[in-house]
């Protein structure tokens, strides 16, 4: 698998297109929670990749879905829309989207847009 991504994040699925500014991995945690790890840019050019991964993770079980954005991640309004739509789909099924990030820019964008509760920013 990709040597530039920590092995702990390469459990079930992985996306990295040649030259793409985004990498996505999915791991199932012990409590069956899908953990979607994102490195890089979630924007107009890459948001559809995250959208597909989140749809798959949402369909995979009954647990909430956890997304962690890396320290070097970036998200724009297109990426935020993907998170909003995923949160709505999960909520309709009695589940939740939970987002974590150590990136101050990503955190600030989510907070500034008033999406902290909607997408479960922790």
PASEBA-1860 file (N, C-alpha, C; in nm, 3 decimals):
! residues 122
1> XXXXXXXX> 0.085/-0.119/0.000/0.000/0.000/0.000/0.088/0.124/0.000 ~ 0.028/0.243/0.002/0.103/0.367/-0.004/0.195/0.386/0.116 ~ 0.321/0.411/0.090/0.417/0.426/0.199/0.410/0.563/0.264 ~ 0.339/0.657/0.202/0.330/0.791/0.258/0.212/0.808/0.353 ~ 0.141/0.700/0.382/0.027/0.704/0.474/0.054/0.604/0.585 ~ 0.033/0.642/0.710/0.059/0.548/0.820/-0.022/0.419/0.805 ~ 0.041/0.305/0.832/-0.025/0.175/0.817/-0.152/0.164/0.898 ~ -0.159/0.227/1.015/-0.277/0.214/1.101/-0.404/0.262/1.032
9> XXXXXXXX> -0.393/0.342/0.928/-0.509/0.398/0.860/-0.546/0.323/0.733 ~ -0.480/0.211/0.707/-0.504/0.141/0.582/-0.576/0.009/0.606 ~ -0.690/0.015/0.667/-0.762/-0.106/0.703/-0.850/-0.157/0.591 ~ -0.944/-0.079/0.545/-1.047/-0.130/0.455/-1.042/-0.073/0.315 ~ -1.028/0.056/0.300/-1.025/0.112/0.165/-0.933/0.232/0.164 ~ -0.893/0.267/0.045/-0.793/0.372/0.031/-0.809/0.438/-0.105 ~ -0.797/0.569/-0.108/-0.805/0.642/-0.234/-0.686/0.735/-0.245 ~ -0.612/0.723/-0.352/-0.506/0.819/-0.384/-0.480/0.809/-0.533
17> XXXXXXXX> -0.531/0.904/-0.607/-0.509/0.906/-0.751/-0.373/0.968/-0.778 ~ -0.304/0.922/-0.882/-0.175/0.982/-0.916/-0.189/1.133/-0.937 ~ -0.111/1.209/-0.867/-0.112/1.354/-0.880/-0.225/1.425/-0.807 ~ -0.317/1.350/-0.748/-0.430/1.413/-0.678/-0.382/1.472/-0.546 ~ -0.436/1.587/-0.508/-0.395/1.653/-0.384/-0.471/1.601/-0.261 ~ -0.524/1.479/-0.269/-0.601/1.425/-0.156/-0.571/1.275/-0.143 ~ -0.570/1.231/-0.016/-0.560/1.088/0.015/-0.668/1.060/0.118 ~ -0.737/0.948/0.103/-0.845/0.912/0.194/-0.829/0.764/0.230
25> XXXXXXXX> -0.837/0.735/0.358/-0.833/0.596/0.404/-0.950/0.573/0.498 ~ -0.999/0.449/0.503/-1.108/0.413/0.593/-1.063/0.297/0.679 ~ -1.088/0.311/0.806/-1.056/0.206/0.903/-1.181/0.183/0.986 ~ -1.212/0.059/1.019/-1.323/0.029/1.108/-1.269/0.012/1.248 ~ -1.317/0.094/1.341/-1.272/0.089/1.479/-1.335/-0.030/1.552 ~ -1.286/-0.061/1.670/-1.334/-0.176/1.747/-1.485/-0.172/1.772 ~ -1.541/-0.052/1.786/-1.685/-0.040/1.811/-1.767/-0.032/1.681 ~ -1.704/-0.069/1.568/-1.767/-0.072/1.435/-1.785/0.067/1.373
33> XXXXXXXX> -1.729/0.171/1.436/-1.735/0.305/1.380/-1.640/0.316/1.261 ~ -1.690/0.358/1.144/-1.599/0.384/1.033/-1.521/0.513/1.060 ~ -1.389/0.506/1.050/-1.302/0.622/1.066/-1.247/0.657/0.929 ~ -1.286/0.774/0.878/-1.240/0.821/0.748/-1.130/0.924/0.774 ~ -1.008/0.892/0.729/-0.894/0.983/0.747/-0.867/1.054/0.616 ~ -0.849/1.187/0.625/-0.830/1.269/0.505/-0.701/1.347/0.518 ~ -0.618/1.337/0.414/-0.497/1.417/0.404/-0.507/1.499/0.278 ~ -0.481/1.630/0.286/-0.478/1.713/0.166/-0.600/1.800/0.149
41> XXXXXXXX> -0.632/1.830/0.024/-0.733/1.931/-0.010/-0.868/1.870/-0.044 ~ -0.972/1.917/0.024/-1.109/1.881/-0.011/-1.171/2.007/-0.072 ~ -1.175/2.009/-0.205/-1.224/2.125/-0.276/-1.303/2.080/-0.398 ~ -1.332/2.170/-0.489/-1.413/2.138/-0.606/-1.357/2.019/-0.685 ~ -1.226/2.011/-0.694/-1.164/1.905/-0.774/-1.165/1.769/-0.705 ~ -1.174/1.766/-0.572/-1.158/1.639/-0.499/-1.277/1.599/-0.413 ~ -1.372/1.688/-0.395/-1.483/1.662/-0.302/-1.563/1.537/-0.340 ~ -1.572/1.508/-0.468/-1.650/1.390/-0.510/-1.588/1.261/-0.457
49> XXXXXXXX> -1.457/1.257/-0.440/-1.392/1.139/-0.385/-1.433/1.118/-0.239 ~ -1.433/1.226/-0.161/-1.476/1.217/-0.022/-1.624/1.181/-0.015 ~ -1.702/1.236/-0.104/-1.846/1.207/-0.107/-1.871/1.056/-0.126 ~ -1.799/0.994/-0.220/-1.814/0.850/-0.244/-1.771/0.768/-0.123 ~ -1.658/0.805/-0.062/-1.610/0.732/0.055/-1.709/0.743/0.170 ~ -1.763/0.863/0.193/-1.860/0.881/0.301/-1.989/0.805/0.274 ~ -2.032/0.799/0.149/-2.152/0.722/0.115/-2.129/0.574/0.145 ~ -2.012/0.523/0.108/-1.979/0.383/0.136/-1.972/0.357/0.286
57> XXXXXXXX> -1.907/0.446/0.359/-1.892/0.431/0.504/-2.028/0.437/0.572 ~ -2.116/0.522/0.523/-2.250/0.536/0.580/-2.334/0.411/0.556 ~ -2.315/0.349/0.441/-2.395/0.232/0.405/-2.342/0.104/0.471 ~ -2.223/0.111/0.528/-2.156/-0.009/0.577/-2.209/-0.062/0.711 ~ -2.288/0.015/0.783/-2.336/-0.034/0.911/-2.431/0.062/0.979 ~ -2.443/0.044/1.111/-2.537/0.126/1.188/-2.469/0.227/1.279 ~ -2.337/0.235/1.275/-2.263/0.324/1.364/-2.254/0.464/1.306 ~ -2.221/0.560/1.393/-2.190/0.694/1.347/-2.066/0.685/1.257
65> XXXXXXXX> -2.037/0.792/1.183/-1.918/0.798/1.099/-1.827/0.908/1.152 ~ -1.701/0.874/1.172/-1.602/0.968/1.223/-1.506/1.005/1.111 ~ -1.484/1.137/1.095/-1.387/1.186/0.996/-1.278/1.259/1.070 ~ -1.153/1.227/1.036/-1.041/1.303/1.092/-0.965/1.368/0.976 ~ -0.951/1.499/0.987/-0.874/1.573/0.889/-0.734/1.591/0.944 ~ -0.634/1.566/0.861/-0.495/1.577/0.903/-0.458/1.722/0.933 ~ -0.345/1.736/0.995/-0.295/1.869/1.028/-0.273/1.953/0.902 ~ -0.241/1.889/0.790/-0.214/1.963/0.667/-0.333/1.966/0.572
73> XXXXXXXX> -0.452/1.941/0.623/-0.571/1.938/0.538/-0.623/2.079/0.507 ~ -0.706/2.084/0.405/-0.771/2.208/0.363/-0.912/2.172/0.318 ~ -1.008/2.257/0.348/-1.145/2.233/0.302/-1.206/2.365/0.257 ~ -1.279/2.360/0.145/-1.349/2.480/0.098/-1.500/2.456/0.105 ~ -1.577/2.545/0.047/-1.723/2.535/0.058/-1.778/2.409/-0.008 ~ -1.713/2.362/-0.113/-1.758/2.238/-0.178/-1.740/2.120/-0.083 ~ -1.627/2.116/-0.014/-1.602/2.011/0.084/-1.697/2.020/0.201 ~ -1.725/2.142/0.245/-1.821/2.159/0.354/-1.959/2.108/0.315
81> XXXXXXXX> -1.998/2.131/0.191/-2.127/2.082/0.143/-2.132/1.929/0.148 ~ -2.023/1.863/0.115/-2.018/1.717/0.123/-2.042/1.673/0.268 ~ -1.979/1.742/0.363/-1.998/1.709/0.505/-2.142/1.733/0.549 ~ -2.200/1.843/0.506/-2.339/1.876/0.541/-2.433/1.768/0.489 ~ -2.417/1.731/0.363/-2.505/1.629/0.303/-2.489/1.494/0.373 ~ -2.366/1.458/0.407/-2.342/1.331/0.478/-2.405/1.335/0.616 ~ -2.393/1.449/0.685/-2.452/1.463/0.818/-2.604/1.450/0.811 ~ -2.664/1.508/0.709/-2.811/1.499/0.692/-2.856/1.355/0.665
89> XXXXXXXX> -2.784/1.286/0.578/-2.819/1.146/0.548/-2.807/1.060/0.672 ~ -2.699/1.077/0.745/-2.679/0.998/0.867/-2.786/1.030/0.970 ~ -2.816/1.159/0.988/-2.917/1.200/1.086/-3.053/1.140/1.053 ~ -3.087/1.133/0.925/-3.214/1.074/0.884/-3.223/0.927/0.923 ~ -3.110/0.861/0.938/-3.107/0.722/0.980/-3.079/0.705/1.128 ~ -3.087/0.815/1.204/-3.063/0.808/1.348/-2.918/0.799/1.387 ~ -2.831/0.837/1.297/-2.686/0.831/1.322/-2.628/0.971/1.315 ~ -2.497/0.981/1.333/-2.435/1.113/1.333/-2.301/1.110/1.260
97> XXXXXXXX> -2.263/1.225/1.209/-2.130/1.248/1.155/-2.052/1.318/1.265 ~ -1.929/1.274/1.289/-1.843/1.339/1.387/-1.711/1.372/1.318 ~ -1.665/1.496/1.337/-1.545/1.543/1.269/-1.441/1.585/1.373 ~ -1.317/1.545/1.349/-1.206/1.590/1.432/-1.097/1.646/1.342 ~ -1.024/1.743/1.393/-0.910/1.797/1.320/-0.818/1.872/1.416 ~ -0.691/1.865/1.388/-0.592/1.945/1.461/-0.551/2.066/1.377 ~ -0.610/2.078/1.258/-0.576/2.188/1.169/-0.656/2.311/1.206 ~ -0.588/2.418/1.247/-0.662/2.539/1.289/-0.744/2.601/1.176
105> XXXXXXXX> -0.698/2.593/1.052/-0.773/2.651/0.940/-0.902/2.572/0.918 ~ -0.891/2.442/0.912/-1.009/2.359/0.891/-1.110/2.380/1.003 ~ -1.063/2.381/1.126/-1.150/2.404/1.241/-1.216/2.542/1.231 ~ -1.139/2.643/1.196/-1.191/2.779/1.187/-1.298/2.792/1.079 ~ -1.276/2.730/0.964/-1.374/2.736/0.855/-1.506/2.675/0.900 ~ -1.499/2.559/0.965/-1.621/2.492/1.012/-1.692/2.576/1.116 ~ -1.617/2.631/1.211/-1.677/2.713/1.316/-1.734/2.843/1.260 ~ -1.662/2.909/1.170/-1.707/3.035/1.112/-1.837/3.018/1.034
113> XXXXXXXX> -1.852/2.904/0.970/-1.974/2.878/0.893/-2.089/2.832/0.981 ~ -2.066/2.819/1.111/-2.172/2.779/1.203/-2.212/2.633/1.191 ~ -2.117/2.548/1.152/-2.147/2.408/1.126/-2.099/2.315/1.237 ~ -2.050/2.368/1.346/-1.991/2.287/1.452/-2.084/2.177/1.500 ~ -2.207/2.210/1.533/-2.302/2.110/1.579/-2.351/2.019/1.468 ~ -2.381/2.077/1.354/-2.437/1.999/1.244/-2.346/1.885/1.202 ~ -2.216/1.912/1.192/-2.125/1.806/1.147/-2.046/1.746/1.264 ~ -2.085/1.778/1.384/-2.028/1.713/1.501/-1.880/1.739/1.522
121> XX> -1.837/1.863/1.503/-1.696/1.897/1.523/-1.661/1.882/1.670 ~ -1.565/1.798/1.697/-1.524/1.774/1.836/-1.384/1.820/1.863
END
